[in-house]
Amino acid sequence: MDNKASDEARTYHHIPTMNNLKTKKPNSPNRSRSRWSTLWTYSIMGAIALLMLFPLLWLLSTSLKSPSENIFQYPPQLWPQQPTLENFIKVWETNPFGRYLFNSTLIACLTVSINVLFCALAAYPLARLKFRGREAILITIVSTIMIPFQIVMIPLYILTVQLGLKNSYLGVIFPGLASAFGIFLLRQAFLAVPKELEEAARIDGCTELGIWWHVMIPAIKPALVTLGIFVFIGSWSDFLWPLLVLDRPEYYTLPLGVANLAGTFSLDWRLVAAGSIISIVPVLGLFLLLQKYIVPTEAAAGVKG
């Protein structure tokens, strides 16, 4: 009996079932088409990235070329035959680029701090508070984005001179104290914050300013970082406004310093390229440092658990 039972068990074990049958699914045409579509998409994106990086690589190549090399030779040579840092040393020693770097850093950091603060203060009531005329105020603010800076440049310059802010750091910062784009961006971020967080803070006795600082600001950190990077890049690379309000070289920013490398009667593109690389490196470093914060986050995670 035992032998018969064991034989039946072995026979039952080898009976094919839905669990132990391994069926091999044929490749779906849609899946193959999706793979080719992904491959083409990444190929196009890679080609566009190379096109965008080429001017930067050419600028770096020009800055590393020695005076004996012809930067206009044909066919062009991307990498110099004898790379040298002589152009960077000459730019740093013959021009106060250290002072320019300090001025640009100070102005950009102050502009970012003030702009993000004012935009966050203006965006919060437009997103979370209900009052008469809120939509009209928002439309008016957003519509100013369509006005070119050249139209308001002259009134801003006259106001800056009347306030005694010419040839000062505050005079350069003045137009960037707030921005319509920043207010709109942070308003949209505030709208995405769940109401449960706000209601819980009110139950705990938090004031409106306390809710803004302790609840809303931490919930929109990615938007704040994104706005800060945009404002920093805009302030760092601004040329026209500092050129208007600054006459004293000790207040010059990096764009003005790079422009001064182009002499009145002579122009050495190697020095201009070296100065441009010096002005670009801090922005690239900032972006690489903060790129992990520029990601969409779920503020609703704060109400889970």
HURA-V425672 format. One record per pair of residues at least 24 apart in sequence whose ideal C-beta (glycine too) atoms are under 6 Angstrom apart, sorted by sequence separation. I is the first residue (numbers start at 1). J is the second residue. D is the distance in Angstrom with one decimal. If there is no record, write none. Layout:
BEGIN
I:J:D
I:J:D
END
This chain:
BEGIN
63:87:5.4
254:279:4.2
193:219:4.7
189:220:4.0
189:223:3.6
145:180:4.9
144:180:4.7
145:181:6.0
186:223:5.8
142:180:5.9
141:180:5.0
141:183:5.7
142:184:5.5
185:227:5.6
182:227:5.1
236:283:5.8
233:283:5.9
118:177:6.0
119:178:5.7
176:235:5.9
118:178:4.2
123:183:4.9
127:187:4.5
115:176:5.6
122:183:4.9
126:187:5.0
107:169:5.8
111:173:5.1
128:190:5.9
110:173:5.5
114:177:5.5
119:182:3.6
123:186:3.7
127:190:3.6
119:183:5.0
123:187:4.1
127:191:5.0
107:172:5.2
111:176:4.5
225:290:5.6
120:186:5.4
124:190:5.8
119:186:5.3
123:190:5.8
225:293:4.2
226:294:5.4
172:242:5.3
222:293:5.9
171:245:4.5
222:297:5.5
166:245:5.2
167:247:5.7
219:299:4.4
167:248:5.1
167:251:6.0
160:245:5.8
157:244:5.6
124:212:5.2
197:302:5.5
193:299:4.8
194:300:5.0
192:299:5.9
196:303:4.4
116:224:5.8
194:303:5.5
116:227:5.8
116:228:5.5
112:228:4.9
115:231:4.8
112:231:4.9
111:231:6.0
112:232:5.1
108:232:5.1
111:235:4.3
108:235:4.3
108:236:4.9
104:236:5.8
104:253:4.5
103:253:5.2
104:254:4.5
100:252:5.6
100:254:4.8
100:257:3.9
97:257:5.9
91:271:5.4
87:270:4.6
91:274:4.8
87:271:5.7
91:275:5.1
88:274:4.8
87:274:4.0
71:269:5.9
65:270:5.9
62:269:6.0
63:273:3.9
62:273:4.0
63:274:4.1
59:273:5.1
63:277:5.1
59:276:5.9
END
